[in-house]
Amino acid sequence: MPWIISVALLCTFSSSAICLPEPLTFQVLTVCNFGFFFVVLPGDHLKVCPQGSTCCSQEMEEKYTQQSKHDFRNAVTELSNHLQATFNSRYKKFDEFFKELLENSEKSLNDMFVRTYGRLYMQNSGLFKDLFDELKRYYVGGSVNLEETLNDFWARLLERMFQLVNPQYHFTDEYLECVSKDTEQLKPFGDVPRKLKLQVTRAFVAARTFAQGLAVARDVIARVSAVNPTPQGAQALLKMMYCPYCRGLVAVKPCYNYCFNVMRGCLANQGDLDTEWNNFIESMLMVAERLEGPFNIESVMDPIDVKISDAIMNMQENSMQVSQKVFHGCGQPKTLAQSRPARSVPESGFSARFRPYNPEERPTTAAGTSLDRLVTDVKEKLKQARKFWSSLPSNVCNDEKMSAGSVNEDNCWNGSNKSRVGRALRVILSKTKAGYHPPIKP
């Protein structure tokens, strides 16, 4: 009877000190709600938790070790998953935008040239398709030299154009090869090839670098956040998270500064990555700035059909001078056995001109957005990702599931008992050098 009275009084006045049967303790149930009472044991068998009076068996301590590692991984994963998802969604959006931009540019060129040059273009459309295929292959990581690709395009275009403006002659493959070798010196297309090569090369390099950077950021976060605590770290996590349970303090959470100290030790490798991570973020911001300026791939690709058409017009207007230079350098070609009358300029289909593209326009051309809007959004996310790894310990401990919070130090677990950590530890931690990794003491 006295024992029953003692239990009743204990449940009434000090339920937090009562131990539970093992299965219920592990599920964090309240003793007084269920009427269970477990005899307090000496803690000599415990390897990590304080060895005074305890509610835990050795088996329970081992279970709590696994649970603490699981909780730690979940806490880190929960924080990193949001950032990883952010980079992944922006990568997918940019990738979708860029591929659709190329598709739209190719379709626009094809539609315009079919209307303008008709059969002549359709007979030579493979030349333009090859150009866009190589640009797409470069973007997805193919081994493509952009300068060589563009040089080859203009050389092949010159071969086709030279035959069209000189229909009375027969040109052998060797002769056409001689013609294409002198493309840069002849400048049959004016200054368009040089300008377009510069614009396309720097815009594509920046765009591919930016897309790859977003994918790299996503993958780095996934790998680095896959934490696996060391044996020493696992002991520190157990002592912080579940050793208070063995004292019957199931409702008492770790003190914030205690949690922060343990997390800095467990996440030391992640913290070491912060400098390189911040350098990477700054590099991505620099690329983003270029994409908003002269490296804007949208302003390069949208009017590419007009630019190529202007180059063709230039070749047509200067065909006589170009032909004379070629004949002088490569020799006089043979006339056709049965000469056919040369078609007039209007019949050849090269006379039409189109309104130049206004660079100030920023239409929603691909993937439901424009490059400017897309880059602005990504820049904001990049800035938010600064110092992510060095801030991880504090962000983990700011979670109410992980600590009592920085303003609740009077009722928290300090590693050995329920007490206030005190101002001294805060002062020490605030003065700790950034490169210092506190020792993990279980």
C-alpha positions in Angstrom: 0.0 0.0 0.0 2.8 2.5 0.8 4.4 1.6 -2.5 1.2 2.4 -4.4 0.9 5.7 -2.6 4.5 6.5 -3.5 3.9 5.8 -7.1 0.8 7.9 -7.1 2.6 10.8 -5.5 5.5 10.4 -8.0 3.1 10.5 -10.9 1.3 13.5 -9.5 4.3 15.6 -8.6 7.3 14.5 -10.6 6.3 12.5 -13.7 9.3 13.8 -15.7 11.7 11.7 -13.5 9.8 8.4 -13.9 11.1 5.7 -16.2 9.0 3.8 -18.7 9.0 0.3 -20.0 11.5 0.1 -22.8 9.1 -0.1 -25.8 7.1 2.8 -24.5 10.2 4.9 -23.6 11.5 4.5 -27.2 8.2 5.8 -28.5 8.3 8.7 -26.1 5.1 8.1 -24.2 4.1 9.8 -20.9 4.3 7.5 -17.9 1.4 9.0 -16.0 -0.9 8.8 -19.0 -0.5 5.0 -19.1 0.1 4.1 -15.4 3.5 2.4 -16.1 6.4 2.5 -13.6 9.8 1.2 -14.3 12.4 0.6 -11.5 15.4 2.9 -11.8 18.7 1.0 -12.5 22.3 1.8 -11.8 23.9 3.0 -15.0 27.2 1.1 -14.9 26.3 -0.8 -18.1 25.9 2.4 -20.2 28.7 3.3 -22.6 27.8 6.9 -23.5 24.9 8.2 -21.3 25.6 9.3 -17.7 26.1 6.3 -15.5 24.2 7.4 -12.5 20.6 6.2 -12.0 19.1 5.4 -15.4 16.0 4.2 -17.1 17.9 2.7 -20.0 19.2 -0.8 -20.6 22.3 -1.3 -22.8 20.0 -2.4 -25.6 18.0 0.8 -25.4 21.2 2.9 -25.5 22.2 1.1 -28.7 18.7 1.7 -30.2 18.9 5.4 -29.3 22.3 5.6 -31.0 20.8 4.5 -34.3 17.8 6.8 -33.8 20.0 9.8 -33.1 22.0 9.2 -36.3 18.7 8.9 -38.2 17.3 12.1 -36.7 20.6 13.9 -37.5 20.5 12.8 -41.1 16.9 13.8 -41.5 17.6 17.3 -40.0 20.4 17.9 -42.5 18.5 16.4 -45.4 15.4 18.5 -44.6 17.4 21.7 -44.9 19.5 20.7 -47.9 16.5 19.3 -49.8 14.9 22.7 -50.2 18.1 24.2 -51.7 18.7 21.2 -53.9 15.1 21.4 -55.2 15.6 25.1 -55.9 18.7 24.5 -58.0 17.1 21.5 -59.7 13.9 23.4 -60.7 15.9 26.4 -62.0 18.2 24.1 -64.0 15.2 22.4 -65.6 13.6 25.7 -66.4 16.7 27.2 -67.9 17.4 23.9 -69.8 13.8 23.9 -71.1 14.1 27.6 -72.1 17.4 27.2 -73.9 16.3 24.2 -75.9 13.0 25.8 -76.8 14.8 29.0 -77.8 17.0 27.0 -80.3 13.9 25.2 -81.6 12.1 28.5 -82.1 15.1 30.1 -83.8 15.5 27.2 -86.2 11.8 27.2 -87.0 11.7 31.0 -87.5 14.7 30.8 -89.9 13.1 27.9 -91.8 9.7 29.6 -92.2 11.3 32.9 -93.2 13.7 31.3 -95.8 11.0 29.1 -97.3 8.8 32.2 -97.9 11.8 34.3 -99.2 13.9 31.9 -101.2 11.5 29.0 -101.8 12.9 26.1 -103.7 16.5 27.3 -103.6 16.4 27.3 -99.8 14.6 23.9 -99.6 17.3 22.4 -101.8 20.0 23.6 -99.4 18.1 23.5 -96.1 20.4 20.7 -94.8 23.2 23.3 -94.5 21.1 25.3 -91.9 19.9 22.2 -90.1 23.5 21.0 -89.6 24.3 24.4 -88.1 21.5 24.2 -85.5 22.3 20.5 -84.8 25.8 21.4 -83.9 24.7 24.3 -81.7 22.3 22.0 -79.8 25.0 19.3 -79.5 27.4 21.9 -78.0 24.9 22.9 -75.4 24.3 19.4 -74.2 28.0 18.9 -73.6 29.2 17.6 -77.0 32.7 18.1 -78.2 31.9 20.9 -80.6 34.2 23.8 -81.6 31.9 26.7 -82.1 34.3 28.8 -84.1 35.0 25.9 -86.5 31.3 25.1 -86.8 30.5 28.7 -87.8 33.5 28.9 -90.1 32.4 25.7 -91.8 28.8 27.0 -92.1 29.9 30.2 -93.9 32.3 28.3 -96.1 29.7 25.9 -97.2 27.1 28.7 -97.7 29.6 30.5 -99.9 30.1 27.4 -102.1 26.3 27.1 -102.6 25.8 30.9 -103.2 28.8 31.1 -105.6 27.2 28.5 -107.8 23.8 30.2 -107.7 25.2 33.6 -108.7 27.4 32.0 -111.5 25.0 29.5 -113.1 26.8 29.7 -116.5 29.9 27.9 -115.1 30.7 24.4 -114.1 32.5 24.1 -110.8 34.4 21.0 -109.7 34.7 20.0 -106.1 38.3 21.0 -106.1 37.4 24.5 -107.4 34.7 24.9 -104.8 37.2 23.9 -102.1 39.4 26.7 -103.4 36.5 29.1 -103.1 35.7 28.2 -99.5 39.3 28.5 -98.4 39.3 32.2 -99.2 36.0 32.9 -97.3 37.6 35.1 -94.6 39.7 37.1 -97.1 36.9 37.5 -99.6 34.4 38.6 -97.0 31.5 37.8 -99.3 29.0 38.2 -96.5 30.3 41.4 -95.2 31.0 41.7 -91.5 28.1 39.5 -90.4 30.1 36.2 -90.0 32.7 37.9 -87.8 30.1 39.6 -85.5 27.9 36.6 -85.4 30.8 34.2 -84.5 31.7 36.5 -81.6 28.2 36.8 -80.4 27.2 33.2 -80.7 30.4 31.9 -79.2 30.4 34.0 -76.0 26.6 33.6 -75.6 26.7 29.8 -76.0 29.7 29.4 -73.7 28.0 31.5 -71.0 24.6 29.7 -71.4 26.2 26.2 -71.2 28.4 27.2 -68.3 25.3 28.6 -66.4 23.2 25.5 -67.0 26.0 23.2 -66.0 26.7 25.2 -62.9 23.1 24.9 -61.8 23.3 21.1 -62.3 26.6 20.9 -60.4 25.2 22.9 -57.5 22.2 20.5 -57.3 24.5 17.4 -57.4 27.0 18.9 -54.8 24.2 19.5 -52.4 22.9 16.0 -52.8 26.3 14.4 -52.1 27.6 16.7 -49.3 24.3 16.6 -47.4 24.5 12.7 -47.3 26.0 12.9 -43.8 27.4 9.8 -42.0 28.6 10.6 -38.5 31.8 9.2 -37.2 31.7 6.8 -34.2 32.7 9.8 -32.0 30.1 12.0 -33.7 27.4 9.3 -33.2 28.2 9.2 -29.5 27.9 13.0 -29.2 24.5 12.9 -31.0 23.3 10.1 -28.7 24.4 12.0 -25.6 22.7 15.2 -26.9 19.4 13.8 -28.2 18.5 10.7 -26.2 20.6 10.4 -23.0 18.1 12.8 -21.3 15.4 10.1 -21.9 17.5 7.7 -19.8 17.1 10.2 -17.0 13.4 10.4 -17.5 13.6 13.8 -19.1 11.7 12.9 -22.2 10.3 16.5 -22.6 13.6 18.3 -22.2 15.4 19.3 -25.3 19.1 20.0 -25.8 20.4 23.5 -25.0 20.9 25.5 -28.1 24.6 26.2 -27.6 25.2 22.6 -26.7 23.4 21.5 -29.9 25.4 24.1 -31.9 28.7 22.8 -30.5 27.9 19.2 -31.4 26.6 20.1 -34.9 29.7 22.1 -35.6 31.8 19.1 -34.9 29.5 16.6 -36.8 29.3 19.0 -39.8 33.0 20.1 -39.8 33.6 18.7 -43.3 30.6 20.5 -44.7 31.8 23.7 -43.0 35.2 23.3 -44.7 33.4 23.4 -48.1 32.0 26.8 -47.5 34.8 28.9 -48.9 34.8 27.0 -52.2 31.0 27.0 -52.2 30.9 30.8 -51.8 33.5 31.2 -54.6 31.3 29.0 -56.8 28.3 31.1 -56.0 30.1 34.3 -56.9 31.3 32.8 -60.2 27.7 31.9 -61.1 26.6 35.4 -60.3 29.3 36.8 -62.7 28.0 34.5 -65.5 24.5 35.6 -64.7 25.5 39.2 -65.1 27.0 38.4 -68.5 23.9 36.6 -69.6 21.9 39.8 -68.8 24.3 41.9 -70.9 26.3 41.3 -74.1 26.2 37.5 -73.6 22.4 37.4 -73.7 21.7 34.3 -75.8 18.1 35.3 -76.5 19.2 38.6 -78.2 21.6 36.6 -80.3 19.4 33.7 -81.4 16.1 35.5 -81.9 17.3 37.6 -84.9 19.8 35.0 -86.3 17.5 34.4 -89.3 17.6 38.1 -90.2 21.4 38.3 -89.7 22.0 35.3 -92.0 19.5 36.8 -94.6 21.4 40.1 -94.5 24.6 38.2 -95.1 23.1 36.5 -98.1 21.8 39.9 -99.4 25.3 41.3 -99.1 26.7 38.3 -101.1 24.1 38.9 -103.8 24.8 42.6 -104.1 28.6 42.1 -104.3 28.5 38.9 -106.4 30.4 40.4 -109.3 33.3 41.7 -107.3 33.4 38.5 -105.3 33.4 36.3 -108.4 36.2 38.3 -110.0 38.4 37.9 -106.9 37.7 34.1 -106.9 38.4 33.8 -110.6 41.7 35.6 -110.1 42.7 33.4 -107.2 41.3 30.0 -108.2 41.4 30.3 -112.0 38.7 30.8 -114.7 36.1 28.0 -114.5 34.8 26.2 -117.5 31.4 27.2 -119.0 28.6 24.7 -119.2 28.4 22.8 -122.5 24.9 24.0 -123.0 24.7 27.4 -121.3 21.4 28.2 -119.6 20.3 31.8 -119.2 21.1 33.3 -115.9 18.0 34.0 -113.8 17.3 37.6 -112.8 17.7 38.7 -109.3 14.0 38.8 -108.5 13.6 35.3 -109.9 16.5 33.9 -107.8 14.5 34.8 -104.7 17.3 36.8 -103.0 15.7 40.2 -103.1 13.4 40.3 -100.1 14.5 42.1 -96.9 13.0 41.9 -93.5 12.5 44.3 -90.6 15.5 44.2 -88.3 15.0 42.7 -84.8 14.7 45.4 -82.1 17.2 44.4 -79.3 15.1 46.3 -76.8 12.2 43.9 -77.2 12.1 41.1 -74.7 9.1 38.9 -75.7 8.2 35.7 -73.9 9.6 33.5 -76.6 10.4 30.2 -74.8 9.3 28.1 -71.9 6.8 30.8 -70.8 9.5 33.3 -69.8 12.4 35.5 -71.1 16.0 35.1 -70.3 16.1 38.3 -68.3 13.3 37.2 -66.0 14.8 33.7 -65.6 18.3 35.0 -64.8 16.9 37.5 -62.3 15.2 34.8 -60.4 18.2 32.5 -60.4 20.5 35.4 -59.1 18.2 35.8 -56.1 18.4 32.1 -55.3 22.2 32.1 -55.6 22.5 35.0 -53.2 20.3 33.2 -50.7 22.6 30.1 -51.0 25.7 32.0 -49.8 27.3 30.6 -46.6 24.9 27.7 -46.7 27.3 25.1 -45.3 28.8 27.3 -42.5 25.2 28.2 -41.4 24.1 24.6 -41.4 24.9 23.9 -37.6 22.9 26.9 -36.5 20.0 26.2 -38.9 19.8 22.6 -37.7 19.7 23.7 -34.0 17.1 26.4 -34.8 14.7 23.6 -35.5 12.5 23.2 -32.5 12.8 19.4 -32.8 16.5 19.6 -32.3 17.0 22.1 -29.5 15.2 24.1 -26.8 16.1 27.3 -28.7 18.5 30.1 -27.8 15.9 31.8 -25.5 15.1 28.8 -23.4 18.3 27.9 -21.6 16.7 27.5 -18.2 15.0 24.3 -19.1 17.3 22.3 -21.4 19.7 19.3 -21.5 23.3 20.2 -21.3 24.8 16.8 -21.8 24.7 15.6 -18.2 21.6 17.1 -16.6 18.8 19.6 -17.0 20.4 23.0 -16.4 21.3 26.3 -17.9 24.4 26.3 -20.1 25.2 29.8 -19.1 26.6 32.8 -20.8 30.2 31.6 -20.7 29.7 29.0 -23.4 28.0 31.6 -25.6 30.9 33.9 -25.3 33.4 31.2 -26.0 31.5 30.1 -29.1 31.0 33.6 -30.4 34.8 34.2 -30.2 35.7 31.0 -31.8 37.6 31.3 -35.1 35.7 30.2 -38.2 38.3 27.6 -39.0 38.1 25.9 -35.6 36.1 22.7 -35.3 35.2 22.0 -31.7 36.0 18.5 -30.4 33.1 16.2 -30.2 32.9 14.9 -26.7 30.3 12.2 -26.0 
